[in-house]
Amino acid sequence: MENEIEISFYYSYNGTIAFFEVQHNVATAILSLIAIIGVTGNFFVLMILAQNHQTQKANILIGGLALADLLYLSLCVPIQIHLLRNNHIWYHGETLCRLNNCLPIALQTAAIYSLVALSANRFNTVVKLTPTSKGCLGGNVYLQVVAVWAASGLTSLAGIFGSSLIEKYEGVTICSFMHFEETNLDFINAFSHFIILFAIPLVIIFVYYSRLAWHLYRSIQTLPDDGYLARHNQIIARRRLAVVVLALVIVFVICWLPYHIAQLLTSLSRYSHTYVDPNVILGIMDVLEPLTYAKSALNPLVLFTMSSFFRQRLKTICRCRKPRKQPTYTCMNSKHAASQRTRYTAVSSPL
């Protein structure tokens, strides 16, 4: 009987190891594909914005988002693959452990709050119709970028001071982040991460887009009546400015919400002293983490798919041709041309 139990345990243990080896191999392949697509796509976005000197100031926020995504994929994905291949065992000392935990937090914050700044930018462009030489499309955009990256630097301090090396077994060390013996602190940490890097930015974006949608609905009824073409161009121009950023926000929610839910449920199970197999938790996280990296790879694909500006410039780069100048269309009421020029000008933007 004892031999049967030992044999059963042996096959169960080895079956579990084999399962996680297959899972790690699949996750490694997926992460590698995500990194290749994302790094290439974000590199092309930055190249297009660098070549587009006329609207460079107006698109500095898009460049900040692409830069954060590019660094996130190029720096964090190789480390994650390395951890998967080594079963999350850490061999590189405490300093690199702290750096490994602070980099993802900083770059996630920069990317997420760049979306918030973009939403504010679209709101001011469409609703307030801020001139391109002033306001959030001009000088203040640099202050927004500085604020976003300063906030990312502050949040990364949690990774620096909250990291530690923990010896799980003899000779087996892992790089831990915010490891608390007290289960209530563990839940507070997961909840704080959810609030700062998901809930707060999403609420701000929702407020901006709710006001924007209401403004667009009302503006359709009050557009100048100087012909069907003028009305049509004005409606399309106003909608186009916001739709691409909204698509980026939807991608962010789809990719990050499952991860935050899993983190909250895991910490809540510890807080309520409900036993959950650690291998199951590790397996779920190995599946959901590639989804969070996919967000940074999908952003440039959204731009190339939904924005005619980026799509045309990408084709131009691939064909090695000189980019054509983008025309600016103006729709004005002839009776109030001078006073209404700013109000009824379709803003030239790659979005």
LUMBA-429560 format. One record per residue (C-alpha): x, y, z; residue number from 1. Coordinates in Angstrom, 2 decimals. Layout:
- X,Y,Z,NUM
...
//
This chain:
- 0.00,0.00,0.00,1
- 2.82,2.42,0.90,2
- 4.55,1.61,-2.39,3
- 1.36,2.41,-4.31,4
- 1.07,5.77,-2.51,5
- 4.73,6.58,-3.25,6
- 4.31,5.65,-6.93,7
- 1.09,7.70,-7.17,8
- 2.81,10.71,-5.57,9
- 5.81,10.28,-7.87,10
- 3.70,10.38,-11.02,11
- 1.56,13.24,-9.67,12
- 4.64,15.32,-8.80,13
- 6.35,14.67,-12.11,14
- 3.12,15.32,-13.97,15
- 2.86,18.71,-12.25,16
- 6.47,19.55,-13.13,17
- 5.89,18.52,-16.74,18
- 2.74,20.64,-16.91,19
- 4.53,23.76,-15.66,20
- 7.43,23.15,-18.03,21
- 5.00,23.11,-20.96,22
- 3.23,26.20,-19.60,23
- 6.54,28.05,-19.20,24
- 7.58,27.12,-22.73,25
- 4.29,28.38,-24.16,26
- 4.47,31.58,-22.09,27
- 8.06,32.14,-23.24,28
- 7.07,31.79,-26.89,29
- 4.11,34.16,-26.45,30
- 6.20,36.75,-24.60,31
- 8.89,36.61,-27.28,32
- 6.31,37.19,-30.01,33
- 4.74,40.06,-28.05,34
- 8.15,41.67,-27.53,35
- 9.09,41.45,-31.21,36
- 5.77,42.91,-32.39,37
- 5.65,45.58,-29.68,38
- 9.24,46.79,-29.96,39
- 8.97,46.99,-33.75,40
- 5.60,48.76,-33.69,41
- 6.54,51.32,-31.05,42
- 9.85,51.99,-32.80,43
- 7.97,52.85,-36.00,44
- 5.57,55.11,-34.06,45
- 8.52,57.05,-32.63,46
- 10.15,57.22,-36.06,47
- 6.96,58.60,-37.65,48
- 6.56,61.24,-34.94,49
- 10.23,62.23,-35.24,50
- 9.82,62.78,-38.99,51
- 6.56,64.72,-38.60,52
- 8.00,68.09,-37.54,53
- 4.80,70.10,-38.14,54
- 2.75,68.34,-35.47,55
- 5.57,67.14,-33.22,56
- 4.44,69.24,-30.24,57
- 0.85,68.09,-30.60,58
- 1.95,64.47,-30.52,59
- 4.56,64.51,-27.77,60
- 2.14,62.58,-25.51,61
- 1.80,59.82,-28.09,62
- 5.58,59.71,-28.27,63
- 5.77,59.44,-24.48,64
- 3.32,56.53,-24.53,65
- 5.24,54.76,-27.30,66
- 8.55,55.31,-25.49,67
- 7.18,53.88,-22.23,68
- 5.79,50.85,-24.08,69
- 9.06,50.35,-25.97,70
- 11.16,50.42,-22.79,71
- 8.65,48.23,-20.95,72
- 8.83,45.50,-23.59,73
- 12.56,45.71,-24.32,74
- 13.68,45.78,-20.66,75
- 11.05,43.83,-18.73,76
- 10.10,40.99,-21.10,77
- 13.64,39.48,-21.27,78
- 13.79,39.43,-17.46,79
- 10.36,37.78,-17.27,80
- 11.42,35.14,-19.80,81
- 14.58,34.52,-17.79,82
- 12.52,34.01,-14.62,83
- 10.16,31.61,-16.39,84
- 13.07,29.55,-17.69,85
- 14.51,29.36,-14.16,86
- 11.22,28.68,-12.34,87
- 11.29,32.17,-10.78,88
- 14.58,31.48,-8.96,89
- 16.75,34.62,-8.62,90
- 20.52,34.43,-9.06,91
- 21.53,38.08,-9.48,92
- 21.70,39.68,-6.06,93
- 19.63,42.21,-4.18,94
- 20.53,45.33,-6.20,95
- 19.32,43.88,-9.49,96
- 16.29,42.49,-7.65,97
- 15.30,46.01,-6.62,98
- 15.91,47.28,-10.15,99
- 13.87,44.41,-11.57,100
- 10.87,45.40,-9.45,101
- 11.08,49.19,-9.82,102
- 11.44,49.29,-13.63,103
- 8.05,47.68,-14.47,104
- 6.24,49.92,-11.97,105
- 7.83,53.09,-13.38,106
- 7.14,52.20,-17.01,107
- 3.60,50.99,-16.30,108
- 2.84,54.27,-14.55,109
- 4.31,56.30,-17.41,110
- 2.26,54.43,-20.01,111
- -1.00,54.48,-18.05,112
- -0.89,58.15,-17.10,113
- 0.18,59.07,-20.63,114
- -3.25,57.72,-21.61,115
- -4.82,59.99,-18.99,116
- -2.91,62.97,-20.40,117
- -3.97,61.99,-23.93,118
- -7.61,61.88,-22.84,119
- -7.29,65.37,-21.35,120
- -5.58,66.47,-24.56,121
- -8.41,65.16,-26.73,122
- -11.00,66.79,-24.46,123
- -9.33,70.20,-24.71,124
- -8.82,69.83,-28.45,125
- -12.42,68.93,-29.26,126
- -14.41,70.71,-26.55,127
- -12.34,73.81,-25.83,128
- -10.71,73.81,-29.29,129
- -7.39,74.99,-27.87,130
- -5.14,76.57,-30.53,131
- -2.21,74.41,-31.58,132
- 0.34,77.01,-30.47,133
- -1.00,77.38,-26.92,134
- -2.57,75.40,-24.13,135
- -2.20,71.69,-23.65,136
- -1.22,71.16,-27.29,137
- 1.68,73.59,-26.97,138
- 3.93,74.57,-24.10,139
- 1.97,72.88,-21.31,140
- 2.29,69.50,-22.96,141
- 5.90,69.37,-21.79,142
- 4.76,69.98,-18.23,143
- 2.34,67.08,-18.61,144
- 5.12,64.80,-19.83,145
- 7.40,65.86,-16.96,146
- 4.55,65.28,-14.47,147
- 3.84,61.81,-15.89,148
- 7.46,60.67,-15.71,149
- 7.95,62.28,-12.28,150
- 4.94,60.32,-11.02,151
- 6.40,57.15,-12.51,152
- 9.66,57.84,-10.68,153
- 7.82,58.26,-7.38,154
- 5.85,55.04,-7.78,155
- 9.04,53.15,-8.66,156
- 10.34,53.90,-5.15,157
- 7.97,51.19,-3.94,158
- 9.89,48.69,-6.05,159
- 13.23,49.90,-4.71,160
- 12.35,49.87,-1.02,161
- 9.80,47.05,-1.13,162
- 12.02,44.41,-2.72,163
- 13.86,41.69,-0.87,164
- 15.49,38.31,-1.40,165
- 13.69,35.42,0.27,166
- 15.17,31.96,0.67,167
- 12.29,29.57,0.08,168
- 14.30,26.37,0.35,169
- 17.95,25.56,0.90,170
- 19.85,27.21,-1.94,171
- 16.64,28.47,-3.61,172
- 16.21,32.27,-3.52,173
- 13.45,34.34,-5.09,174
- 13.20,38.09,-5.71,175
- 10.13,39.17,-3.77,176
- 8.18,42.42,-3.97,177
- 6.15,43.66,-1.02,178
- 6.26,40.35,0.83,179
- 4.25,40.70,4.03,180
- 3.81,38.08,6.68,181
- 0.70,39.98,7.80,182
- -2.04,39.08,5.34,183
- -3.90,42.37,5.84,184
- -0.86,44.35,4.61,185
- -0.63,42.05,1.61,186
- -4.23,42.85,0.67,187
- -3.68,46.59,1.26,188
- -0.70,46.47,-1.10,189
- -2.67,44.71,-3.86,190
- -5.61,47.07,-3.40,191
- -3.34,50.14,-3.51,192
- -1.76,48.88,-6.73,193
- -5.24,48.43,-8.22,194
- -6.37,51.92,-7.16,195
- -3.28,53.86,-8.29,196
- -2.53,52.05,-11.55,197
- -6.03,51.13,-12.69,198
- -9.05,52.62,-10.92,199
- -7.95,56.26,-10.59,200
- -6.72,56.67,-14.19,201
- -9.80,54.87,-15.50,202
- -12.16,57.14,-13.54,203
- -10.37,60.26,-14.82,204
- -10.54,58.99,-18.41,205
- -14.23,58.12,-17.98,206
- -15.00,61.65,-16.78,207
- -13.19,63.21,-19.74,208
- -14.86,60.97,-22.30,209
- -18.31,61.31,-20.77,210
- -18.05,65.09,-21.07,211
- -16.59,64.72,-24.56,212
- -19.42,62.45,-25.72,213
- -22.02,64.87,-24.36,214
- -20.32,67.78,-26.11,215
- -20.19,65.92,-29.43,216
- -23.87,65.00,-29.13,217
- -24.83,68.63,-28.54,218
- -22.46,70.03,-31.18,219
- -24.05,67.92,-33.92,220
- -27.26,69.88,-33.41,221
- -25.48,73.27,-33.53,222
- -23.04,72.93,-36.42,223
- -23.15,75.78,-38.98,224
- -25.68,75.17,-41.75,225
- -23.52,75.94,-44.80,226
- -23.89,72.73,-46.71,227
- -23.84,69.00,-46.19,228
- -20.09,68.67,-46.83,229
- -19.19,71.22,-44.16,230
- -21.40,69.51,-41.58,231
- -20.09,66.08,-42.50,232
- -16.42,67.11,-42.35,233
- -16.90,68.86,-39.03,234
- -18.58,65.86,-37.40,235
- -15.97,63.43,-38.72,236
- -13.09,65.69,-37.66,237
- -14.39,65.99,-34.10,238
- -15.09,62.29,-33.68,239
- -11.81,61.17,-35.22,240
- -9.79,63.10,-32.65,241
- -11.10,61.01,-29.76,242
- -11.87,57.55,-31.14,243
- -8.26,56.34,-31.39,244
- -7.41,57.30,-27.81,245
- -10.64,55.63,-26.64,246
- -9.54,52.43,-28.42,247
- -6.20,52.58,-26.57,248
- -8.10,52.91,-23.29,249
- -10.27,49.88,-24.10,250
- -7.14,47.83,-24.85,251
- -5.71,48.92,-21.49,252
- -8.83,47.77,-19.61,253
- -9.03,44.40,-21.38,254
- -5.35,43.62,-20.81,255
- -4.98,44.79,-17.21,256
- -8.35,44.11,-15.53,257
- -7.95,40.27,-15.32,258
- -4.48,40.67,-13.78,259
- -5.71,43.08,-11.09,260
- -8.69,40.86,-10.29,261
- -6.40,37.84,-9.87,262
- -4.07,39.82,-7.61,263
- -6.94,41.03,-5.44,264
- -8.50,37.57,-5.16,265
- -5.15,36.01,-4.27,266
- -4.43,38.51,-1.50,267
- -8.04,38.27,-0.30,268
- -7.75,34.48,-0.01,269
- -4.65,34.95,2.16,270
- -6.43,37.57,4.25,271
- -9.42,35.27,4.82,272
- -7.06,32.31,5.48,273
- -8.52,30.36,2.58,274
- -5.99,27.86,1.30,275
- -5.14,28.10,-2.37,276
- -2.43,25.96,-3.93,277
- 0.59,28.25,-4.60,278
- 1.26,26.35,-7.83,279
- -2.22,27.27,-9.06,280
- -1.63,30.95,-8.23,281
- 1.74,30.88,-9.99,282
- 0.20,29.20,-13.02,283
- -2.60,31.79,-13.27,284
- -0.11,34.66,-13.03,285
- 2.07,33.09,-15.72,286
- -0.98,33.13,-18.01,287
- -2.15,36.67,-17.16,288
- 1.23,38.45,-17.18,289
- 1.70,38.03,-20.97,290
- -1.68,39.74,-21.38,291
- -0.37,42.82,-19.55,292
- 2.65,42.95,-21.87,293
- 0.33,42.53,-24.86,294
- -1.19,45.93,-24.09,295
- 2.10,47.63,-24.95,296
- 2.32,45.65,-28.19,297
- -1.29,46.35,-29.20,298
- -1.04,50.14,-28.83,299
- 0.96,50.69,-32.06,300
- -1.28,48.20,-33.88,301
- -4.30,50.27,-32.86,302
- -2.62,53.42,-34.17,303
- -1.70,51.81,-37.49,304
- -5.16,50.27,-37.89,305
- -7.39,53.19,-36.90,306
- -5.32,56.25,-37.82,307
- -4.94,57.04,-41.51,308
- -2.01,59.32,-40.66,309
- 0.07,56.56,-39.06,310
- -1.02,54.03,-41.68,311
- 0.06,56.26,-44.58,312
- 3.35,57.19,-42.93,313
- 4.11,53.53,-42.21,314
- 3.51,52.67,-45.87,315
- 5.78,55.56,-46.84,316
- 8.58,54.29,-44.59,317
- 8.23,50.72,-45.86,318
- 8.37,51.96,-49.48,319
- 11.25,54.35,-48.71,320
- 9.34,57.35,-50.07,321
- 9.30,60.95,-48.94,322
- 6.12,61.64,-46.89,323
- 3.51,63.91,-48.40,324
- 2.28,66.99,-46.57,325
- -1.03,66.49,-44.82,326
- -3.70,69.03,-45.90,327
- -5.64,71.02,-43.34,328
- -9.34,71.47,-43.98,329
- -11.27,74.44,-42.64,330
- -15.04,74.57,-42.29,331
- -16.42,78.04,-41.54,332
- -19.65,79.93,-41.56,333
- -19.24,82.58,-44.27,334
- -21.06,85.23,-42.20,335
- -18.70,84.88,-39.28,336
- -15.51,83.73,-40.99,337
- -13.10,85.91,-39.05,338
- -14.50,85.28,-35.58,339
- -15.31,81.61,-36.11,340
- -12.07,80.50,-37.81,341
- -10.66,78.99,-34.63,342
- -13.96,77.44,-33.66,343
- -14.68,75.61,-36.90,344
- -11.17,74.59,-37.95,345
- -10.60,70.85,-38.13,346
- -7.47,70.33,-36.05,347
- -4.68,68.62,-37.97,348
- -3.55,65.67,-35.90,349
- -2.31,62.15,-36.52,350
- -5.17,60.83,-34.46,351
//
